[in-house]
Amino acid sequence: MRYHESIGGVFLLKKVINVAVERDGLWLDSDIVYAQVPGWLGNATRNLRLSVIRHFATGDDTKFPVIFWFAGGGWMDTDHNIHLPNLVDFARAGYLVVGVEYRDSNKVNFPGQLEDAKAAIRYMRANAAKFQADPDRFVVMGESAGGHLASMLGLTNGMTEFDVGDHLDVSSDVQVAVPWYGVVDPLTAKQGSATDAFDFVYRNLLGAEPEDAPELDAKANPLTYVSKKSVPFLILHGQQDQVVPVKDSEVLYEALNQAGVDADLYELETAGHMDVQFMQPAVFKLILEFLKKHLN
């Protein structure tokens, strides 16, 4: 509707519109401390943080499923906030999105990274009411090194070995895992990579060369933990990946199927490692459909 209004003898045309509220507003709670861990060389402590894309107060008791995001970077150089703008579509689809910081392998060897990831899950479950989170619908998703953590989280439900720190009375179990081009076996990933430029990342992770430490390699290998109790898996990998061989994801997919786990593998034909193709609407649609099937 238009109105004519005279101001100082000059007629102005203003416009009035009625806007329907069709979606929730979103905000970012950034860098929330979820745990404290030993600092450098065991001195003092350092904070571990997470950031949450959450919904404005809805005025009701709505509980939102949660997607935990674990960024890649060879377990060495990660930023838990860096991909949150790309993941806002999941928040628009009705999820909370949580970017999780975890210690790099220059500070602690495996399983320190997994211990951090589980601590973040326990924190969110313990504080579910604060964030309107549904504690029974937790999804873990990550890329590369973060994909490795997502796989490990999806395969170690019910195990207390990796639960360290606060909120130990709360479960670190998750309901669905969505690893993107995640490392599976550090040894085969090292051997199958098209470049030896990243060999050191596996040594840093384990504290030894994978071929020299089979017990450490097995402990960090998701295949070690596959069972019929594993959560549903949606695995994504680029066929042109020169860093983490697509064979890693294929072997994981085969193991899950043999164990009777509900699992899907999608290979992106022209995608390489950490490719923008993974952030496209077509891929997000696949993920959301898989989550809808397994969370409802």
C-alpha positions as CSV (number, residue, x, y, z in Angstrom):
1,M,0.0,0.0,0.0
2,R,1.3,3.5,-0.8
3,Y,0.7,6.7,1.1
4,H,1.2,10.3,0.0
5,E,2.5,12.5,2.7
6,S,3.3,16.1,2.6
7,I,6.5,17.2,4.5
8,G,7.4,20.8,4.3
9,G,5.1,21.2,1.3
10,V,6.9,18.4,-0.6
11,F,4.8,15.3,-1.3
12,L,6.7,12.0,-0.6
13,L,5.7,8.5,-1.6
14,K,6.5,6.0,1.1
15,K,5.9,2.2,0.9
16,V,4.5,0.0,3.6
17,I,4.7,-3.7,3.4
18,N,3.5,-6.6,5.5
19,V,6.2,-9.2,5.8
20,A,5.3,-12.8,6.9
21,V,7.7,-14.6,9.2
22,E,8.7,-17.7,7.1
23,R,11.8,-18.8,8.9
24,D,13.6,-18.5,12.2
25,G,16.3,-15.9,12.7
26,L,19.8,-17.2,13.4
27,W,22.6,-16.0,15.5
28,L,26.1,-17.1,16.2
29,D,27.4,-17.9,19.7
30,S,31.1,-17.9,19.0
31,D,34.0,-19.4,20.9
32,I,32.2,-20.9,23.9
33,V,34.6,-22.7,26.2
34,Y,33.6,-26.4,26.4
35,A,36.7,-27.8,28.1
36,Q,40.1,-27.0,29.6
37,V,43.1,-29.2,28.7
38,P,46.8,-29.2,29.7
39,G,48.7,-26.4,28.0
40,W,52.0,-26.5,26.2
41,L,54.4,-29.0,27.8
42,G,51.8,-29.6,30.5
43,N,52.1,-26.0,31.8
44,A,48.8,-24.4,33.1
45,T,45.8,-25.0,30.9
46,R,44.2,-23.9,27.7
47,N,40.6,-23.5,26.7
48,L,38.9,-25.4,23.9
49,R,36.1,-23.6,22.2
50,L,33.1,-24.3,20.1
51,S,30.8,-22.0,18.1
52,V,27.0,-22.6,17.6
53,I,24.8,-21.4,14.8
54,R,21.5,-21.4,16.7
55,H,17.9,-20.2,16.3
56,F,16.4,-17.2,18.0
57,A,14.2,-18.1,20.9
58,T,11.1,-19.7,19.4
59,G,8.9,-19.2,22.4
60,D,8.2,-22.9,22.7
61,D,9.9,-26.2,23.7
62,T,11.2,-26.9,20.2
63,K,14.3,-29.1,20.3
64,F,16.7,-28.9,17.3
65,P,18.9,-31.8,16.1
66,V,22.6,-30.9,16.2
67,I,25.3,-31.2,13.5
68,F,28.8,-31.1,14.9
69,W,31.4,-30.0,12.4
70,F,35.1,-30.9,12.6
71,A,37.3,-29.0,10.2
72,G,40.3,-30.6,8.4
73,G,43.9,-29.6,8.4
74,G,45.9,-32.7,8.9
75,W,45.2,-32.7,12.6
76,M,47.6,-29.8,12.7
77,D,46.1,-26.5,11.6
78,T,42.4,-26.3,12.1
79,D,39.9,-23.4,12.5
80,H,36.5,-24.4,13.9
81,N,34.8,-21.3,12.5
82,I,36.2,-21.3,9.0
83,H,33.4,-23.2,7.3
84,L,30.5,-22.1,9.4
85,P,29.3,-19.6,6.7
86,N,29.1,-22.5,4.2
87,L,27.1,-24.6,6.7
88,V,24.4,-22.1,7.4
89,D,22.1,-24.0,5.0
90,F,21.9,-26.8,7.6
91,A,20.8,-24.3,10.2
92,R,18.2,-23.0,7.8
93,A,17.0,-26.6,7.5
94,G,16.3,-26.7,11.2
95,Y,19.6,-27.9,12.7
96,L,22.0,-26.4,15.2
97,V,25.4,-26.3,13.7
98,V,28.4,-26.6,16.1
99,G,32.0,-25.9,15.0
100,V,34.3,-27.7,17.3
101,E,37.9,-26.8,18.1
102,Y,40.2,-29.8,18.9
103,R,43.9,-29.9,19.8
104,D,46.4,-30.3,17.0
105,S,48.9,-33.1,16.8
106,N,51.8,-30.7,17.6
107,K,50.2,-30.4,21.1
108,V,49.0,-34.0,21.7
109,N,49.1,-37.3,19.8
110,F,46.0,-39.4,19.1
111,P,43.7,-40.1,20.9
112,G,43.8,-36.5,22.3
113,Q,41.8,-35.2,19.3
114,L,39.1,-37.8,19.8
115,E,38.9,-37.1,23.5
116,D,38.3,-33.4,22.7
117,A,35.6,-34.3,20.2
118,K,33.8,-36.4,22.8
119,A,34.1,-33.7,25.4
120,A,32.4,-31.3,23.0
121,I,29.5,-33.7,22.5
122,R,29.2,-34.2,26.3
123,Y,29.2,-30.5,26.8
124,M,26.4,-29.9,24.3
125,R,24.3,-32.8,25.7
126,A,24.8,-31.5,29.3
127,N,23.7,-28.0,28.1
128,A,21.0,-29.2,25.7
129,A,18.2,-27.1,27.3
130,K,20.3,-23.9,27.0
131,F,20.7,-24.3,23.3
132,Q,17.3,-26.0,22.6
133,A,19.3,-29.0,21.4
134,D,17.7,-32.4,21.0
135,P,20.2,-34.7,22.9
136,D,18.9,-37.8,21.1
137,R,19.7,-36.4,17.6
138,F,23.4,-35.7,17.4
139,V,25.2,-35.8,14.0
140,V,28.9,-35.7,13.5
141,M,30.3,-34.4,10.2
142,G,33.8,-33.4,9.2
143,E,36.3,-33.1,6.4
144,S,39.7,-34.9,6.0
145,A,41.2,-35.1,9.5
146,G,37.8,-33.9,10.8
147,G,36.2,-36.7,8.7
148,H,38.4,-39.2,10.5
149,L,37.1,-37.8,13.8
150,A,33.5,-38.0,12.6
151,S,34.1,-41.7,11.7
152,M,35.7,-42.5,15.0
153,L,32.8,-40.9,16.9
154,G,30.3,-42.9,14.9
155,L,32.1,-46.1,15.7
156,T,32.9,-45.8,19.4
157,N,29.4,-45.3,21.0
158,G,29.3,-46.9,24.4
159,M,33.1,-46.9,24.8
160,T,34.4,-45.0,27.8
161,E,38.1,-45.3,26.9
162,F,38.1,-42.0,25.1
163,D,35.9,-40.1,27.6
164,V,38.1,-37.7,29.5
165,G,37.4,-34.5,31.3
166,D,34.1,-32.9,32.4
167,H,30.5,-34.1,32.2
168,L,31.5,-37.8,32.5
169,D,28.0,-38.6,33.7
170,V,26.7,-37.6,30.2
171,S,27.0,-39.8,27.1
172,S,29.2,-38.9,24.2
173,D,27.2,-41.2,21.9
174,V,26.0,-39.9,18.5
175,Q,23.3,-41.0,16.1
176,V,24.7,-40.4,12.6
177,A,28.2,-39.9,11.0
178,V,28.9,-38.0,7.8
179,P,32.6,-38.1,7.0
180,W,33.8,-36.1,4.0
181,Y,37.0,-37.6,2.4
182,G,38.1,-38.8,5.8
183,V,41.3,-40.6,6.6
184,V,40.6,-44.2,7.6
185,D,43.9,-46.1,8.1
186,P,46.8,-43.7,8.6
187,L,49.2,-46.3,7.1
188,T,47.2,-46.9,3.9
189,A,46.4,-43.2,3.6
190,K,50.1,-42.5,3.7
191,Q,51.0,-45.2,1.3
192,G,48.1,-44.4,-1.1
193,S,48.5,-40.7,-1.3
194,A,49.8,-39.3,-4.6
195,T,52.3,-37.1,-2.7
196,D,54.7,-37.8,0.1
197,A,54.5,-34.1,1.1
198,F,52.0,-35.0,3.9
199,D,53.7,-38.1,5.3
200,F,54.7,-36.1,8.4
201,V,51.0,-35.5,9.4
202,Y,50.6,-39.2,10.2
203,R,53.8,-39.3,12.2
204,N,52.7,-36.3,14.1
205,L,49.3,-37.8,14.8
206,L,50.6,-41.2,16.1
207,G,53.9,-40.0,17.5
208,A,55.6,-42.6,15.3
209,E,55.6,-43.7,11.7
210,P,52.5,-45.8,11.0
211,E,54.5,-48.7,9.6
212,D,56.6,-48.8,12.8
213,A,53.7,-48.7,15.2
214,P,51.0,-51.1,14.2
215,E,49.2,-50.9,17.6
216,L,49.0,-47.1,17.4
217,D,47.9,-47.3,13.8
218,A,45.1,-49.7,14.7
219,K,44.0,-47.6,17.6
220,A,43.5,-44.6,15.3
221,N,41.9,-46.7,12.5
222,P,38.1,-46.5,12.3
223,L,38.1,-50.0,10.8
224,T,39.1,-51.4,14.2
225,Y,35.8,-50.3,15.7
226,V,33.3,-51.3,13.0
227,S,30.5,-53.5,14.3
228,K,26.8,-54.1,13.8
229,K,26.2,-51.5,16.5
230,S,27.8,-48.7,14.5
231,V,25.6,-45.7,13.6
232,P,24.4,-45.0,10.1
233,F,27.1,-43.6,7.8
234,L,26.9,-41.3,4.8
235,I,30.4,-41.1,3.3
236,L,31.5,-38.5,0.7
237,H,34.7,-38.6,-1.3
238,G,36.1,-37.0,-4.4
239,Q,37.4,-39.4,-7.1
240,Q,40.2,-37.0,-8.0
241,D,41.5,-36.7,-4.4
242,Q,45.3,-36.8,-4.4
243,V,45.7,-36.4,-0.7
244,V,43.4,-39.0,0.9
245,P,42.9,-41.9,-1.5
246,V,39.2,-42.6,-2.3
247,K,40.1,-46.2,-1.6
248,D,40.0,-45.4,2.1
249,S,36.3,-44.5,2.0
250,E,35.6,-47.5,-0.2
251,V,37.2,-49.8,2.3
252,L,35.2,-48.2,5.2
253,Y,32.0,-48.5,3.2
254,E,32.6,-52.1,2.5
255,A,33.4,-52.9,6.1
256,L,30.2,-51.1,7.3
257,N,28.1,-53.0,4.8
258,Q,29.6,-56.4,5.8
259,A,28.7,-55.5,9.5
260,G,25.1,-54.8,8.5
261,V,25.4,-51.1,9.1
262,D,23.1,-48.7,7.1
263,A,25.7,-46.9,5.0
264,D,25.9,-44.9,1.8
265,L,28.9,-43.8,-0.2
266,Y,28.8,-41.0,-2.8
267,E,31.9,-40.4,-4.9
268,L,32.0,-36.9,-6.5
269,E,33.4,-37.6,-10.0
270,T,35.5,-34.5,-10.6
271,A,36.1,-33.4,-7.0
272,G,39.5,-33.3,-5.4
273,H,40.5,-32.8,-1.8
274,M,38.7,-30.1,0.1
275,D,36.9,-29.1,-3.1
276,V,34.1,-26.5,-3.2
277,Q,31.9,-29.1,-4.9
278,F,31.2,-30.6,-1.4
279,M,29.6,-27.3,-0.4
280,Q,27.0,-27.3,-3.2
281,P,23.2,-27.5,-2.7
282,A,23.0,-30.9,-4.4
283,V,25.4,-32.4,-1.8
284,F,23.6,-30.7,1.1
285,K,20.3,-32.2,-0.2
286,L,21.8,-35.7,-0.1
287,I,23.0,-35.1,3.4
288,L,19.6,-33.7,4.6
289,E,17.7,-36.6,3.1
290,F,19.9,-39.1,4.8
291,L,19.6,-37.3,8.1
292,K,15.8,-37.1,7.8
293,K,15.7,-40.9,7.2
294,H,17.8,-41.8,10.2
295,L,16.9,-39.1,12.8
296,N,13.1,-39.2,12.6
